[in-house]
Amino acid sequence: MNFRYLTIVALVFVCSYGYSQANNKYIQKEWRNQKAWLSKAVFESGYIIDNNRDTVLTKLLVFSKQKKMNPFLFCVSKDAHDSIRIFTAEKILEYRIGKTVYKKAKVENDHFFIKLLSTGNVTLFEREPIPSDSRFEYYLKKKNQQGYYEICPDGTNNQIIISSKPDLRIPNGNTVERFKEFVNIYFSGCEKVRNMVNAEIYSINDIPEIVEAYNKCSTAN
């Protein structure tokens, strides 16, 4: 099996003010160049949930693949009068374009969106690299869990950060064994998932499949 390096953290670590500035600088640059990406803009029906938890139906811009970072930093709406507005993760809680949902995540001064992949006993999100954090990451959350856990299947990152939560203290060791230990703890309610990871049928690259199997497991909790 070709395992990549692993990062597991609770979404409570401290980020410097520079992280927020890095994202804001990118957003401002994109906004100054809005004519370029609005010239061939495609808008789809969707909604925005603001910080007061009010839902506003609107049309939202669909970014091209070349702008795949943008949806994780901001969305662009067009009202009935064709007025264009930009919303960052500091301003809203959630937005949806068509069937795709993005939720706000916050790490100290760093605000961004994460894309919903699946729901169930564990809800799974993902995030592309952004200016303040160049890693691709998955975000996991159980129904009563406070905050998210991150898993970073990043082959270029050999730093492993372990959660500070007592129930997820992962012992030192190689990346493969630490990932197995994380699964044995976090997905403890499903023996099938634990066995498949321990047998290396599933690896860190198979997070969506692991979550799907766990959510279908009759004993998962």
Contacts in CASP RR format, 6 or more apart in sequence:
PFRMAT RR
TARGET T0000
AUTHOR 0000-0000-0000
METHOD contacts of the structure
MODEL  1
MNFRYLTIVALVFVCSYGYSQANNKYIQKEWRNQKAWLSKAVFESGYIID
NNRDTVLTKLLVFSKQKKMNPFLFCVSKDAHDSIRIFTAEKILEYRIGKT
VYKKAKVENDHFFIKLLSTGNVTLFEREPIPSDSRFEYYLKKKNQQGYYE
ICPDGTNNQIIISSKPDLRIPNGNTVERFKEFVNIYFSGCEKVRNMVNAE
IYSINDIPEIVEAYNKCSTAN
1 176 0 8 1.000
1 200 0 8 1.000
1 203 0 8 1.000
2 203 0 8 1.000
2 205 0 8 1.000
3 175 0 8 1.000
3 176 0 8 1.000
3 179 0 8 1.000
3 203 0 8 1.000
3 204 0 8 1.000
3 205 0 8 1.000
4 153 0 8 1.000
4 154 0 8 1.000
4 155 0 8 1.000
4 175 0 8 1.000
4 204 0 8 1.000
4 205 0 8 1.000
5 152 0 8 1.000
5 153 0 8 1.000
5 154 0 8 1.000
5 155 0 8 1.000
5 156 0 8 1.000
5 157 0 8 1.000
5 158 0 8 1.000
5 159 0 8 1.000
5 160 0 8 1.000
5 175 0 8 1.000
6 151 0 8 1.000
6 152 0 8 1.000
6 153 0 8 1.000
6 160 0 8 1.000
6 175 0 8 1.000
6 178 0 8 1.000
6 179 0 8 1.000
6 182 0 8 1.000
6 204 0 8 1.000
7 135 0 8 1.000
7 137 0 8 1.000
7 150 0 8 1.000
7 151 0 8 1.000
7 152 0 8 1.000
7 154 0 8 1.000
7 157 0 8 1.000
7 159 0 8 1.000
7 160 0 8 1.000
7 161 0 8 1.000
8 149 0 8 1.000
8 150 0 8 1.000
8 151 0 8 1.000
8 152 0 8 1.000
8 160 0 8 1.000
8 161 0 8 1.000
8 162 0 8 1.000
8 163 0 8 1.000
8 168 0 8 1.000
8 170 0 8 1.000
8 178 0 8 1.000
8 179 0 8 1.000
8 182 0 8 1.000
9 149 0 8 1.000
9 150 0 8 1.000
9 161 0 8 1.000
9 162 0 8 1.000
9 163 0 8 1.000
10 147 0 8 1.000
10 148 0 8 1.000
10 149 0 8 1.000
10 163 0 8 1.000
10 164 0 8 1.000
10 165 0 8 1.000
10 168 0 8 1.000
11 105 0 8 1.000
11 107 0 8 1.000
11 139 0 8 1.000
11 147 0 8 1.000
11 148 0 8 1.000
11 149 0 8 1.000
11 150 0 8 1.000
12 107 0 8 1.000
12 147 0 8 1.000
12 164 0 8 1.000
13 107 0 8 1.000
13 161 0 8 1.000
14 108 0 8 1.000
15 107 0 8 1.000
15 108 0 8 1.000
15 109 0 8 1.000
15 110 0 8 1.000
15 132 0 8 1.000
16 109 0 8 1.000
17 109 0 8 1.000
18 109 0 8 1.000
18 132 0 8 1.000
19 107 0 8 1.000
19 108 0 8 1.000
19 109 0 8 1.000
19 110 0 8 1.000
19 132 0 8 1.000
19 133 0 8 1.000
20 109 0 8 1.000
20 110 0 8 1.000
20 111 0 8 1.000
20 132 0 8 1.000
22 131 0 8 1.000
22 132 0 8 1.000
23 73 0 8 1.000
23 110 0 8 1.000
23 111 0 8 1.000
23 112 0 8 1.000
23 130 0 8 1.000
23 131 0 8 1.000
23 132 0 8 1.000
25 131 0 8 1.000
26 69 0 8 1.000
26 73 0 8 1.000
26 130 0 8 1.000
26 131 0 8 1.000
27 73 0 8 1.000
27 74 0 8 1.000
27 86 0 8 1.000
27 88 0 8 1.000
30 37 0 8 1.000
30 67 0 8 1.000
30 70 0 8 1.000
30 74 0 8 1.000
31 86 0 8 1.000
34 76 0 8 1.000
34 84 0 8 1.000
37 61 0 8 1.000
37 63 0 8 1.000
37 64 0 8 1.000
37 67 0 8 1.000
38 61 0 8 1.000
38 84 0 8 1.000
41 61 0 8 1.000
41 62 0 8 1.000
42 61 0 8 1.000
42 62 0 8 1.000
43 59 0 8 1.000
43 60 0 8 1.000
43 61 0 8 1.000
43 62 0 8 1.000
43 78 0 8 1.000
44 59 0 8 1.000
44 60 0 8 1.000
44 62 0 8 1.000
44 97 0 8 1.000
44 98 0 8 1.000
45 57 0 8 1.000
45 58 0 8 1.000
45 59 0 8 1.000
45 60 0 8 1.000
45 98 0 8 1.000
46 57 0 8 1.000
46 58 0 8 1.000
46 59 0 8 1.000
46 60 0 8 1.000
46 95 0 8 1.000
46 96 0 8 1.000
46 97 0 8 1.000
46 98 0 8 1.000
47 55 0 8 1.000
47 56 0 8 1.000
47 57 0 8 1.000
47 58 0 8 1.000
47 95 0 8 1.000
47 96 0 8 1.000
48 55 0 8 1.000
48 56 0 8 1.000
48 58 0 8 1.000
48 60 0 8 1.000
48 75 0 8 1.000
48 77 0 8 1.000
48 87 0 8 1.000
48 92 0 8 1.000
48 94 0 8 1.000
48 95 0 8 1.000
49 55 0 8 1.000
49 56 0 8 1.000
49 92 0 8 1.000
49 93 0 8 1.000
49 94 0 8 1.000
49 95 0 8 1.000
50 56 0 8 1.000
50 91 0 8 1.000
50 92 0 8 1.000
50 93 0 8 1.000
51 91 0 8 1.000
51 92 0 8 1.000
51 93 0 8 1.000
53 93 0 8 1.000
58 77 0 8 1.000
58 78 0 8 1.000
58 79 0 8 1.000
59 77 0 8 1.000
59 78 0 8 1.000
59 79 0 8 1.000
60 75 0 8 1.000
60 76 0 8 1.000
60 77 0 8 1.000
60 78 0 8 1.000
60 95 0 8 1.000
60 96 0 8 1.000
60 97 0 8 1.000
61 75 0 8 1.000
61 76 0 8 1.000
61 77 0 8 1.000
61 78 0 8 1.000
62 97 0 8 1.000
63 70 0 8 1.000
63 71 0 8 1.000
68 128 0 8 1.000
69 128 0 8 1.000
69 129 0 8 1.000
69 130 0 8 1.000
69 131 0 8 1.000
71 97 0 8 1.000
71 102 0 8 1.000
71 113 0 8 1.000
71 115 0 8 1.000
72 102 0 8 1.000
72 112 0 8 1.000
72 113 0 8 1.000
72 114 0 8 1.000
72 115 0 8 1.000
72 127 0 8 1.000
72 128 0 8 1.000
72 130 0 8 1.000
73 88 0 8 1.000
73 89 0 8 1.000
73 112 0 8 1.000
73 113 0 8 1.000
73 130 0 8 1.000
74 86 0 8 1.000
74 87 0 8 1.000
74 88 0 8 1.000
74 89 0 8 1.000
75 86 0 8 1.000
75 87 0 8 1.000
75 92 0 8 1.000
75 95 0 8 1.000
75 97 0 8 1.000
75 102 0 8 1.000
75 113 0 8 1.000
76 84 0 8 1.000
76 85 0 8 1.000
76 86 0 8 1.000
76 87 0 8 1.000
77 84 0 8 1.000
77 85 0 8 1.000
77 87 0 8 1.000
78 84 0 8 1.000
78 85 0 8 1.000
79 85 0 8 1.000
87 95 0 8 1.000
88 111 0 8 1.000
89 104 0 8 1.000
89 105 0 8 1.000
89 106 0 8 1.000
89 111 0 8 1.000
89 112 0 8 1.000
89 113 0 8 1.000
90 111 0 8 1.000
92 104 0 8 1.000
93 103 0 8 1.000
93 104 0 8 1.000
94 101 0 8 1.000
94 102 0 8 1.000
94 103 0 8 1.000
94 104 0 8 1.000
95 101 0 8 1.000
95 102 0 8 1.000
95 113 0 8 1.000
96 102 0 8 1.000
100 115 0 8 1.000
100 116 0 8 1.000
101 115 0 8 1.000
101 116 0 8 1.000
102 113 0 8 1.000
102 114 0 8 1.000
102 115 0 8 1.000
102 116 0 8 1.000
103 113 0 8 1.000
103 114 0 8 1.000
103 116 0 8 1.000
103 125 0 8 1.000
104 111 0 8 1.000
104 112 0 8 1.000
104 113 0 8 1.000
105 111 0 8 1.000
105 112 0 8 1.000
105 113 0 8 1.000
105 114 0 8 1.000
105 125 0 8 1.000
105 127 0 8 1.000
105 139 0 8 1.000
105 148 0 8 1.000
110 132 0 8 1.000
110 133 0 8 1.000
112 127 0 8 1.000
112 130 0 8 1.000
112 132 0 8 1.000
113 127 0 8 1.000
114 125 0 8 1.000
114 126 0 8 1.000
114 127 0 8 1.000
114 139 0 8 1.000
114 148 0 8 1.000
115 125 0 8 1.000
115 126 0 8 1.000
115 127 0 8 1.000
116 123 0 8 1.000
116 124 0 8 1.000
116 125 0 8 1.000
117 124 0 8 1.000
117 125 0 8 1.000
117 126 0 8 1.000
117 208 0 8 1.000
117 211 0 8 1.000
118 124 0 8 1.000
118 208 0 8 1.000
118 211 0 8 1.000
118 212 0 8 1.000
118 215 0 8 1.000
119 215 0 8 1.000
120 143 0 8 1.000
120 215 0 8 1.000
121 142 0 8 1.000
121 143 0 8 1.000
121 214 0 8 1.000
121 215 0 8 1.000
121 220 0 8 1.000
121 221 0 8 1.000
122 140 0 8 1.000
122 141 0 8 1.000
122 142 0 8 1.000
122 187 0 8 1.000
122 211 0 8 1.000
122 214 0 8 1.000
122 215 0 8 1.000
122 220 0 8 1.000
123 140 0 8 1.000
123 141 0 8 1.000
123 142 0 8 1.000
123 143 0 8 1.000
124 138 0 8 1.000
124 139 0 8 1.000
124 140 0 8 1.000
124 207 0 8 1.000
124 208 0 8 1.000
124 211 0 8 1.000
125 138 0 8 1.000
125 139 0 8 1.000
125 140 0 8 1.000
125 141 0 8 1.000
125 148 0 8 1.000
126 136 0 8 1.000
126 137 0 8 1.000
126 138 0 8 1.000
126 139 0 8 1.000
127 136 0 8 1.000
127 137 0 8 1.000
127 139 0 8 1.000
128 136 0 8 1.000
129 135 0 8 1.000
129 136 0 8 1.000
135 152 0 8 1.000
135 154 0 8 1.000
135 157 0 8 1.000
136 152 0 8 1.000
136 153 0 8 1.000
136 154 0 8 1.000
137 150 0 8 1.000
137 151 0 8 1.000
137 152 0 8 1.000
137 154 0 8 1.000
138 150 0 8 1.000
138 151 0 8 1.000
138 152 0 8 1.000
138 153 0 8 1.000
138 207 0 8 1.000
138 208 0 8 1.000
139 148 0 8 1.000
139 149 0 8 1.000
139 150 0 8 1.000
140 148 0 8 1.000
140 149 0 8 1.000
140 150 0 8 1.000
140 151 0 8 1.000
140 186 0 8 1.000
140 207 0 8 1.000
140 211 0 8 1.000
141 147 0 8 1.000
141 148 0 8 1.000
141 149 0 8 1.000
149 163 0 8 1.000
149 168 0 8 1.000
149 186 0 8 1.000
151 182 0 8 1.000
151 204 0 8 1.000
151 207 0 8 1.000
153 204 0 8 1.000
153 205 0 8 1.000
153 207 0 8 1.000
160 175 0 8 1.000
160 178 0 8 1.000
162 168 0 8 1.000
162 169 0 8 1.000
162 170 0 8 1.000
162 178 0 8 1.000
163 169 0 8 1.000
163 170 0 8 1.000
167 185 0 8 1.000
168 182 0 8 1.000
168 185 0 8 1.000
168 186 0 8 1.000
170 178 0 8 1.000
170 181 0 8 1.000
170 182 0 8 1.000
170 185 0 8 1.000
171 178 0 8 1.000
171 181 0 8 1.000
172 178 0 8 1.000
175 204 0 8 1.000
176 200 0 8 1.000
176 203 0 8 1.000
179 197 0 8 1.000
179 203 0 8 1.000
179 204 0 8 1.000
180 197 0 8 1.000
180 198 0 8 1.000
183 193 0 8 1.000
183 194 0 8 1.000
183 197 0 8 1.000
183 198 0 8 1.000
183 210 0 8 1.000
184 194 0 8 1.000
184 197 0 8 1.000
184 198 0 8 1.000
187 193 0 8 1.000
187 194 0 8 1.000
187 197 0 8 1.000
187 210 0 8 1.000
187 214 0 8 1.000
187 220 0 8 1.000
188 194 0 8 1.000
189 214 0 8 1.000
189 217 0 8 1.000
189 219 0 8 1.000
189 220 0 8 1.000
189 221 0 8 1.000
190 213 0 8 1.000
190 214 0 8 1.000
190 217 0 8 1.000
190 219 0 8 1.000
190 220 0 8 1.000
191 219 0 8 1.000
192 213 0 8 1.000
192 217 0 8 1.000
193 202 0 8 1.000
193 210 0 8 1.000
193 213 0 8 1.000
193 214 0 8 1.000
193 217 0 8 1.000
193 220 0 8 1.000
196 202 0 8 1.000
196 210 0 8 1.000
196 213 0 8 1.000
197 203 0 8 1.000
197 210 0 8 1.000
202 209 0 8 1.000
202 210 0 8 1.000
202 213 0 8 1.000
214 220 0 8 1.000
END
